Structure formats: structure tokens, C-alpha cells
């Protein structure tokens, strides 16, 4: 059965390439990119299959077991646009396969100097493919945890990442609601790490697909947790919803300073080891504190910060926040030197 699915997928890839992509390449004088385009069709189809599977599995669960009753349909549609851009836009895969030749060149230079490039699988002879896959997943998730903590630690980075947290109607598409610059930083970081530890291209595609599917589940509007033991083995929708909770998941003890809890991307073990885990029960409202109106000490009401409603507006405001954060950091540095 599985082999039949692979055969159908390969047949669809071949048909789509020969019918649409290849004629376009030769018509536009881009025939030299034929091989890359054939791989691109594969990534496109993988993304399309992911989107279809997520909708068929998670959308019914959101209807049957909603964590939040009132949802903003416009916000859901906008998040779906992000998913199309991310899953079908090929950014993650394209970065990996663009960096692959560069890393091969670095490895060749190291060999010329008598240095053998590091390969994680070489640590254990005859490692089973499933074991190597799980090992790569563990290592990449460890570094992803620290990347995520960095997004919540530095104000310039939080200026970009806060777009992801500004969704007050979190849903199955919300995992991809990110600033494009923030996405690019993460894709380059993860691709370099994967190449540095010896992840093969086919393995990387599978690693990314598994990771993205689990993260979509985490963001889904579903009242699901994995029990006392399961919550400590795999990040659940409840565990991750706490990370998105207003004034809790992205703040240090609710004080307004950057920090938060539950930074694990796939595995909660890193939060447990480094003291950032919060397994408290409950289904909190999501969003960023400063996007809500607040009452000042003098009784006046200050409007919340605008994070934008549409894709391009959200991208632009992210750059505005980034510029503000950089200017504020420069001003603080200048004030420190003056004193």
C-alpha cells in the first residue's frame, strides 16, 4: 500500500513537471534549471499533501473539541495564507538545498587540510535508519529550543517574533504566521545545523515534514493534552497554548519583561532541564499584552498596539517594530556611554 502511494506521488510529480513546469522553463530560456525545478515540484507536492492532511485531520477536531469558542474567521484565513506561502513557497527546503553545495565545498577544504568533517551517524557504527532519524530529530530540536528562547530574549528579535504571538484566535494554520525575515533566519540556522551534522537531503525533507505536522497540531484550536506522562514526552496543544498565553507565555512572571515558558518546539524535555516548563492545566487566551487596550494610572485608556490584520500590513509593522527596537537599543547604548 505504501509503495503504491509512493508510485502515485512519483507519477503525479512527473506529470506535473512534464505538462507545466518543463515547457515553461524551455519557453522562458531557463532550461539549465530543469533538475532543480524537478526537485521543486516534489517539495511543492509534499507541501500540498501536508496541507490537505492537516485540514482533513485537524479541522474536524477543532470543531469537535475547541479550546476557544469564539474565533475570528478573517484571522484564520490570513493564517491559511501564511501556510500556503510557507508550505508551497519552498523556503525551508530551498534554503537547505541552496546551502548544500556551499557546505560540500567547506567539507572538501577541510579534507584537503587533513580534517574529517563531523558526521553524527559515524559515532555509532551500523546505526539503524530509524535510530539515526530520531537522533537527528533530538539534536535539531535541542538547538531549535535555544533559537526559540533567543526570539523571546532579544528585543529586536521579539519585534519580529511577536507577530506569531499576536494571534488571538489560534488555529491549525497559526504555526506559519511568522514574519518572513524571522522565518528566513530560522531556516538558515536549521539548514546549516542539519548539514553540519550530516543530515542527508532525503532525511531533512522527512524531518521538516514531521516537525511541521506536529507544530500544526500544537497550534490547533483543540482542547487536547497528553496526560501527566505524555505531556513530558511531546509538546501538546495545551502545553504550547500556555506558551501563547497573554502575559504568561512570552513574559517573565507576568512582569512585562521578555522571557516566558514552554519554549520546546517538539520535546518538553528541554524546558524541564532548563527550568522553563509550565505544566499547569488550563486553556488560556492567546495574544501579546501590548495589543490590548489598557487603563493608565490617570484613568485614561490607551489603545493597544496595532499588529495588522492582513499579510502585508503585518509584515510591514514587523519591520517598524524592528526599527523601533534597534533605535531604542542604540539610545540606551548612547546613554550608557554618556554617563
Secondary structure, 3 states (H helix, E strand, C coil): CHHHHHHHHHHHHHHHHHHHHHHHHHHCCCHHHHHHHHHHHHHHHHHHHHHHHHHHHHHHHHHHCCCCCCCCHHHHHHHHHHHHHHHHCCHHHHHHHHHHHHHHHHHHHHHHCCCCCCCHHHHCCCCCHHHHHHHHHHHHHHHHHHHHHHHCCCHHHHHHHHHHHCCCCCCCCHHHCCCHHHHHHHHHHHHHHHHHCCCCHHHHHHHHHHHHHHHHHHHCCCCCCCHHHHCCCCCCHHHHHHHCECCCCCECCCCCCECCCCCCCCCCHHHHHCCCCCCCCCCCCECCHHHCCEECCCCCEECCCCCCCCHHHHHHHHHHHHHHHHHHHHHHHHHHHHC
